[in-house]
Amino acid sequence: MVRSDFYDDSELQRYRFPEDLTVVESNSSAISPFLFLCIVLCLVGFGLVTLYSASYDEALRNGLAPSYYVVRQLVFAMMGFAAFAVLRFVPLSWIRKAIPLFLLLSLALMVLTLATPLGVVRLGARRWLQIGPLPSFQPSELLKVSVVLYLAHLFAGEQEPAVRFRRILVAIVIVLLSAILILLQRDYSTTLVFLLVSLAMFLVGGLHLRYIALFSFGILVPALIFLLTEPYRIKRVVSFLFPSIDPTGLNWQVRNSLAAIASGRLLGKGIGNGIYKLGIIPEVQSDFIFASLAEETGFVGVLFFFLLFAAFALLGFRTAWKHVGTESRFASSASFGITFMILCQALVNLAVVTSLLPPTGIPLPFFSQGGTNLFMILAECGLLYRFMISSSQEVRADG
């Protein structure tokens, strides 16, 4: 306790703010991991129910069982929770030692996808890898979290200026190489999210704003050149800026998405009673699943959706903040990066569905069809949970 000349000892004894606050802080830290687990379970459960309702018609039209998509998603959810449980007990020192290995593995898998017959082409994009009897998966999902953890690992290292400068150069090379590999897979939305998260990691890592601005400008110029090299990309941007030009073309999906959201009103039409999923919004179980959620659950369901993500963000960023100033700078940066990446992906998806961004394919975390994405998100949540436990243990130790 800080002593003051304005109060004598008897007066100071009447107020025990630091000790009381320590107890409150310790209790809240102990509650956070359990609350976080409940939020993740709610998000996964809500997502599976929404996916089943949005996908059964698509499954029937493809000659599949009505529950095909949700059963497949459930399998990946169970695998993801298994990874969550394992990561709960892994020491942070082991995690840091494994990061370079996972980064090299993810880069190698990206190259295999692009340069070997193991790469699977779907809808004109080579993003999936098929190895033997294993389910196909997207290596870019592993690459994103590997780079976030690697950046956290680098920025948590030695702070001597010359060493730090070399680490920043290595980080920039890794980010640019990874972005190029994702771009070569024609996954532009993932590239956008990846670069936004990387810039945020550089910011919290202490890189000066002028260097971040220079790095951003260095990315923006090639991005504009890349945008103008394909007519369909120009058409997509023009269609977004001037919706009336092509109302039945590229804007068809977005216009129907907005109509579905508006039709939900206050309470929605009820789970399973939506009509826009019946072929009106193509692939609604994927990137536009939020439109189906809003139509069937209305404002109440959308509010519950945002409350869950707000609580998720609060606990994730709170974990990052609690590790600031401790020896575990890695846990602080990694917690921020994982939380920001999941939220950024969700916000970009919602911006596309609500016509705030041009149409681009990016799944809604916990909700959209996509086993690899769900598995990796749950593994990332397992890491966040591990950091929360570490944070609560540090608070109890300090108390």
C-alpha positions as CSV (number, residue, x, y, z in Angstrom):
1,M,0.0,0.0,0.0
2,V,1.3,3.5,-0.9
3,R,1.7,5.6,2.3
4,S,0.7,9.2,2.4
5,D,1.7,12.1,4.7
6,F,-1.8,13.3,4.6
7,Y,-3.2,10.3,6.6
8,D,-1.9,8.7,9.8
9,D,-1.7,4.9,10.3
10,S,-5.1,4.6,12.0
11,E,-6.8,6.4,9.2
12,L,-5.1,4.2,6.6
13,Q,-6.3,1.1,8.4
14,R,-9.9,2.1,7.9
15,Y,-9.5,1.7,4.1
16,R,-8.2,-1.6,2.7
17,F,-8.8,-0.9,-1.0
18,P,-5.8,-2.8,-2.5
19,E,-6.5,-5.9,-0.5
20,D,-10.2,-5.8,-1.3
21,L,-9.6,-5.1,-4.9
22,T,-7.2,-8.0,-5.0
23,V,-9.9,-10.4,-3.8
24,V,-12.4,-9.1,-6.3
25,E,-9.8,-9.3,-9.1
26,S,-8.9,-12.9,-8.1
27,N,-12.6,-13.9,-8.0
28,S,-13.3,-12.4,-11.4
29,S,-10.2,-14.0,-12.9
30,A,-11.3,-17.4,-11.6
31,I,-14.8,-16.9,-13.2
32,S,-13.5,-15.8,-16.6
33,P,-12.4,-19.2,-17.9
34,F,-15.7,-20.8,-17.0
35,L,-17.7,-18.0,-18.4
36,F,-15.6,-18.1,-21.6
37,L,-16.2,-21.9,-22.0
38,C,-20.0,-21.3,-21.6
39,I,-19.9,-18.6,-24.3
40,V,-18.0,-20.9,-26.7
41,L,-20.5,-23.7,-26.1
42,C,-23.4,-21.3,-26.7
43,L,-21.8,-20.0,-30.0
44,V,-21.2,-23.6,-31.2
45,G,-24.7,-24.8,-30.2
46,F,-26.4,-21.7,-31.7
47,G,-24.3,-22.2,-34.9
48,L,-25.2,-25.8,-35.3
49,V,-28.9,-25.1,-34.9
50,T,-28.7,-22.3,-37.4
51,L,-26.7,-24.4,-39.9
52,Y,-29.1,-27.2,-39.8
53,S,-32.0,-24.9,-40.5
54,A,-30.2,-23.1,-43.3
55,S,-28.7,-26.2,-44.9
56,Y,-31.3,-29.0,-45.0
57,D,-33.0,-27.8,-48.2
58,E,-29.6,-27.5,-49.9
59,A,-28.7,-31.0,-48.8
60,L,-32.0,-32.4,-50.1
61,R,-31.6,-30.7,-53.5
62,N,-28.1,-32.3,-53.7
63,G,-29.5,-35.8,-53.0
64,L,-28.1,-35.9,-49.5
65,A,-29.6,-36.5,-46.1
66,P,-31.2,-33.4,-44.5
67,S,-28.7,-33.5,-41.7
68,Y,-25.6,-34.0,-43.9
69,Y,-24.0,-30.6,-43.4
70,V,-24.7,-30.3,-39.7
71,V,-23.5,-33.8,-38.9
72,R,-20.3,-33.1,-40.8
73,Q,-19.9,-29.8,-38.9
74,L,-20.6,-31.6,-35.6
75,V,-17.8,-34.0,-36.3
76,F,-15.4,-31.1,-36.7
77,A,-16.8,-29.5,-33.6
78,M,-16.0,-32.6,-31.6
79,M,-12.5,-32.7,-33.0
80,G,-12.2,-29.0,-32.1
81,F,-13.3,-29.5,-28.5
82,A,-10.8,-32.4,-28.2
83,A,-8.0,-30.0,-29.3
84,F,-9.5,-27.4,-26.9
85,A,-9.2,-29.9,-24.0
86,V,-5.6,-30.9,-24.9
87,L,-4.4,-27.3,-25.2
88,R,-5.9,-26.7,-21.7
89,F,-3.1,-28.7,-20.1
90,V,-0.2,-27.7,-22.4
91,P,2.5,-25.5,-20.7
92,L,3.0,-22.2,-22.3
93,S,6.7,-22.9,-22.8
94,W,5.8,-26.0,-24.9
95,I,3.5,-23.9,-27.0
96,R,6.2,-21.3,-27.7
97,K,8.7,-24.0,-28.7
98,A,6.2,-25.6,-31.1
99,I,5.3,-22.4,-32.9
100,P,8.2,-22.4,-35.5
101,L,7.4,-26.0,-36.3
102,F,3.7,-25.3,-36.9
103,L,4.6,-22.3,-39.0
104,L,6.9,-24.3,-41.2
105,L,4.3,-27.1,-41.4
106,S,1.6,-24.7,-42.5
107,L,3.8,-23.1,-45.1
108,A,4.7,-26.5,-46.5
109,L,1.0,-27.5,-46.6
110,M,0.2,-24.3,-48.5
111,V,2.9,-25.2,-51.1
112,L,1.5,-28.7,-51.4
113,T,-1.9,-27.3,-52.0
114,L,-0.7,-25.0,-54.8
115,A,1.9,-27.1,-56.5
116,T,0.9,-30.8,-56.2
117,P,-2.0,-33.0,-57.2
118,L,-3.0,-33.1,-53.5
119,G,-4.5,-29.7,-54.0
120,V,-8.3,-29.7,-54.6
121,V,-9.9,-27.2,-56.9
122,R,-13.5,-26.1,-56.0
123,L,-15.4,-23.2,-57.7
124,G,-12.2,-22.2,-59.5
125,A,-10.0,-21.9,-56.4
126,R,-7.3,-24.2,-55.2
127,R,-7.6,-23.9,-51.4
128,W,-8.2,-27.4,-50.1
129,L,-5.7,-30.2,-49.5
130,Q,-6.7,-33.9,-49.7
131,I,-4.3,-36.3,-48.1
132,G,-5.3,-39.9,-48.4
133,P,-8.5,-40.9,-46.5
134,L,-8.4,-37.7,-44.4
135,P,-11.2,-35.1,-44.9
136,S,-10.1,-32.2,-47.2
137,F,-9.0,-29.1,-45.3
138,Q,-7.8,-25.6,-45.9
139,P,-4.2,-25.1,-44.8
140,S,-4.7,-21.3,-44.8
141,E,-6.7,-21.7,-41.6
142,L,-3.6,-23.2,-39.9
143,L,-1.3,-20.6,-41.5
144,K,-3.3,-17.7,-40.1
145,V,-3.1,-18.8,-36.5
146,S,0.5,-20.0,-36.9
147,V,1.6,-16.5,-38.1
148,V,-0.3,-14.8,-35.3
149,L,1.4,-17.0,-32.7
150,Y,4.8,-16.5,-34.4
151,L,4.4,-12.7,-34.4
152,A,3.5,-12.9,-30.7
153,H,6.5,-15.1,-30.1
154,L,8.9,-12.6,-31.9
155,F,7.5,-9.5,-30.2
156,A,7.8,-11.1,-26.8
157,G,11.5,-11.7,-27.2
158,E,14.5,-9.7,-26.4
159,Q,13.8,-5.9,-26.5
160,E,17.4,-4.7,-27.3
161,P,17.0,-2.4,-30.4
162,A,19.2,-4.2,-32.9
163,V,17.7,-7.6,-32.1
164,R,14.2,-6.2,-32.1
165,F,14.8,-4.6,-35.6
166,R,15.9,-7.9,-37.0
167,R,12.9,-9.6,-35.5
168,I,10.6,-7.0,-37.1
169,L,12.2,-7.6,-40.5
170,V,11.7,-11.4,-40.1
171,A,8.1,-10.8,-39.1
172,I,7.4,-8.6,-42.2
173,V,9.0,-11.3,-44.5
174,I,6.8,-14.0,-42.9
175,V,3.6,-11.9,-43.3
176,L,4.3,-11.0,-46.9
177,L,5.2,-14.6,-47.9
178,S,2.1,-15.9,-46.2
179,A,-0.1,-13.3,-47.8
180,I,1.2,-14.2,-51.2
181,L,0.5,-17.9,-50.7
182,I,-3.0,-17.2,-49.6
183,L,-3.5,-14.8,-52.5
184,L,-2.3,-17.5,-55.0
185,Q,-5.1,-19.7,-53.7
186,R,-7.6,-17.0,-54.9
187,D,-8.7,-16.5,-51.3
188,Y,-8.9,-12.7,-51.3
189,S,-11.1,-12.2,-48.3
190,T,-8.9,-14.4,-46.1
191,T,-5.9,-12.4,-47.4
192,L,-7.7,-9.1,-46.3
193,V,-8.4,-10.5,-42.8
194,F,-4.9,-11.9,-42.5
195,L,-3.3,-8.5,-43.4
196,L,-5.5,-6.6,-41.0
197,V,-4.7,-8.9,-38.2
198,S,-1.0,-8.7,-39.0
199,L,-1.1,-4.9,-39.0
200,A,-2.9,-5.0,-35.6
201,M,-0.2,-7.3,-34.3
202,F,2.6,-5.0,-35.4
203,L,0.8,-2.2,-33.7
204,V,0.5,-3.9,-30.3
205,G,4.0,-5.3,-30.8
206,G,5.3,-1.7,-30.5
207,L,6.2,-1.0,-34.2
208,H,6.2,2.7,-34.8
209,L,3.2,4.1,-36.6
210,R,5.2,5.6,-39.4
211,Y,6.6,2.1,-40.2
212,I,3.1,0.7,-40.1
213,A,1.9,3.4,-42.5
214,L,4.8,2.7,-44.8
215,F,4.0,-1.1,-44.7
216,S,0.3,-0.4,-45.3
217,F,1.2,1.8,-48.3
218,G,3.5,-0.9,-49.6
219,I,0.6,-3.4,-49.5
220,L,-2.0,-1.0,-50.9
221,V,-0.2,-0.2,-54.2
222,P,0.2,-3.9,-55.2
223,A,-3.3,-4.6,-54.1
224,L,-4.7,-1.9,-56.4
225,I,-2.7,-3.2,-59.3
226,F,-3.9,-6.7,-58.5
227,L,-7.5,-5.5,-58.4
228,L,-7.3,-3.9,-61.8
229,T,-5.8,-6.9,-63.6
230,E,-9.0,-8.9,-63.8
231,P,-12.2,-7.6,-65.3
232,Y,-14.5,-9.5,-62.9
233,R,-12.8,-7.9,-59.9
234,I,-13.5,-4.4,-61.4
235,K,-17.0,-5.4,-62.1
236,R,-17.5,-6.6,-58.5
237,V,-16.3,-3.3,-57.1
238,V,-18.3,-1.2,-59.6
239,S,-21.4,-3.3,-58.8
240,F,-20.9,-2.7,-55.1
241,L,-20.5,1.1,-55.6
242,F,-23.5,1.3,-58.0
243,P,-26.0,-1.4,-57.1
244,S,-28.6,-0.3,-59.6
245,I,-26.3,-1.1,-62.5
246,D,-26.5,-4.9,-62.0
247,P,-29.5,-5.7,-59.7
248,T,-29.9,-9.3,-60.9
249,G,-26.1,-10.1,-61.2
250,L,-23.5,-9.8,-58.5
251,N,-25.8,-7.9,-56.2
252,W,-28.6,-10.6,-56.4
253,Q,-27.3,-12.5,-53.3
254,V,-26.7,-9.3,-51.2
255,R,-30.1,-7.8,-52.1
256,N,-31.9,-11.0,-51.1
257,S,-29.8,-11.2,-47.9
258,L,-30.9,-7.7,-46.9
259,A,-34.5,-8.7,-47.7
260,A,-34.2,-11.8,-45.5
261,I,-32.8,-9.8,-42.6
262,A,-35.6,-7.2,-42.8
263,S,-38.3,-9.9,-43.0
264,G,-37.2,-11.2,-39.6
265,R,-38.7,-8.2,-37.8
266,L,-38.7,-8.5,-33.9
267,L,-39.2,-12.3,-33.2
268,G,-38.4,-13.8,-36.6
269,K,-40.4,-16.5,-38.5
270,G,-39.2,-19.3,-36.3
271,I,-36.4,-21.8,-36.6
272,G,-37.0,-23.8,-39.8
273,N,-39.6,-21.5,-41.2
274,G,-37.4,-19.2,-43.3
275,I,-38.1,-19.0,-47.1
276,Y,-34.9,-17.3,-48.4
277,K,-32.9,-20.4,-47.7
278,L,-35.0,-22.3,-50.3
279,G,-32.8,-21.4,-53.2
280,I,-33.4,-17.7,-53.1
281,I,-30.0,-17.0,-51.5
282,P,-27.5,-19.4,-53.1
283,E,-25.1,-21.3,-50.6
284,V,-26.9,-19.7,-47.7
285,Q,-25.4,-22.2,-45.3
286,S,-22.0,-20.8,-46.0
287,D,-21.1,-17.1,-46.3
288,F,-24.7,-15.7,-46.0
289,I,-25.9,-17.8,-43.0
290,F,-26.4,-14.6,-40.9
291,A,-29.2,-13.7,-43.3
292,S,-31.0,-17.0,-42.5
293,L,-30.4,-16.5,-38.7
294,A,-31.9,-13.0,-38.8
295,E,-34.9,-14.1,-40.9
296,E,-35.8,-17.0,-38.5
297,T,-34.9,-15.4,-35.1
298,G,-35.5,-11.8,-35.8
299,F,-34.1,-8.9,-33.8
300,V,-34.1,-11.0,-30.6
301,G,-31.9,-13.7,-32.1
302,V,-29.6,-11.1,-33.7
303,L,-29.2,-9.3,-30.4
304,F,-28.4,-12.6,-28.7
305,F,-25.8,-13.2,-31.5
306,F,-24.1,-9.9,-30.9
307,L,-24.2,-10.2,-27.1
308,L,-22.3,-13.6,-27.4
309,F,-19.7,-12.1,-29.6
310,A,-19.4,-9.0,-27.4
311,A,-18.8,-11.2,-24.4
312,F,-16.3,-13.2,-26.3
313,A,-14.4,-10.1,-27.3
314,L,-14.5,-8.7,-23.8
315,L,-13.0,-11.8,-22.2
316,G,-10.4,-12.2,-25.0
317,F,-9.2,-8.7,-24.8
318,R,-9.4,-8.7,-21.0
319,T,-7.0,-11.7,-21.0
320,A,-4.6,-9.8,-23.3
321,W,-4.7,-6.8,-21.0
322,K,-4.2,-8.8,-17.8
323,H,-0.9,-10.2,-19.2
324,V,0.4,-6.7,-20.1
325,G,3.3,-5.8,-17.8
326,T,3.9,-9.4,-16.7
327,E,6.6,-11.7,-17.9
328,S,4.2,-13.4,-20.3
329,R,4.2,-10.8,-23.1
330,F,3.7,-13.7,-25.4
331,A,0.3,-14.6,-23.8
332,S,-0.7,-10.9,-24.0
333,S,0.1,-10.5,-27.8
334,A,-1.3,-14.0,-28.7
335,S,-4.6,-13.4,-26.8
336,F,-5.0,-10.1,-28.6
337,G,-4.2,-11.6,-32.0
338,I,-6.5,-14.6,-31.7
339,T,-9.4,-12.5,-30.4
340,F,-9.0,-9.8,-33.0
341,M,-8.7,-12.4,-35.8
342,I,-12.0,-14.2,-34.9
343,L,-13.8,-10.9,-34.5
344,C,-12.3,-9.4,-37.7
345,Q,-13.5,-12.4,-39.7
346,A,-17.0,-12.1,-38.2
347,L,-17.1,-8.3,-38.9
348,V,-16.0,-8.8,-42.5
349,N,-18.6,-11.5,-43.0
350,L,-21.4,-9.3,-41.6
351,A,-20.2,-6.3,-43.6
352,V,-20.6,-8.4,-46.8
353,V,-24.0,-9.8,-45.8
354,T,-25.3,-6.2,-45.1
355,S,-23.8,-4.7,-48.2
356,L,-21.1,-2.6,-46.4
357,L,-18.3,-4.4,-48.3
358,P,-18.2,-5.9,-51.8
359,P,-19.3,-9.6,-52.0
360,T,-16.4,-11.9,-51.0
361,G,-16.4,-15.4,-49.6
362,I,-15.5,-15.5,-45.9
363,P,-17.2,-17.8,-43.4
364,L,-19.0,-16.5,-40.2
365,P,-17.1,-18.0,-37.2
366,F,-19.0,-20.7,-35.3
367,F,-21.9,-20.6,-37.8
368,S,-20.9,-21.1,-41.4
369,Q,-20.4,-24.5,-43.0
370,G,-16.7,-25.2,-43.0
371,G,-15.2,-27.9,-40.9
372,T,-11.6,-26.6,-41.0
373,N,-12.6,-23.2,-40.0
374,L,-14.6,-24.4,-37.0
375,F,-11.9,-26.8,-35.9
376,M,-9.2,-24.1,-36.0
377,I,-11.4,-21.6,-34.2
378,L,-12.1,-24.0,-31.4
379,A,-8.3,-24.8,-31.2
380,E,-7.7,-21.0,-31.0
381,C,-10.3,-20.8,-28.2
382,G,-8.5,-23.6,-26.4
383,L,-5.3,-21.4,-26.5
384,L,-7.3,-18.4,-25.2
385,Y,-8.7,-20.6,-22.4
386,R,-5.2,-21.6,-21.6
387,F,-4.0,-18.0,-21.4
388,M,-7.0,-17.2,-19.1
389,I,-6.1,-19.9,-16.7
390,S,-2.5,-18.7,-16.7
391,S,-3.8,-15.1,-16.0
392,S,-6.0,-16.3,-13.1
393,Q,-3.1,-18.3,-11.6
394,E,-0.8,-15.2,-11.7
395,V,-3.5,-13.1,-9.9
396,R,-3.9,-15.7,-7.2
397,A,-0.1,-15.9,-6.8
398,D,0.2,-12.1,-6.5
399,G,-2.7,-12.1,-3.9
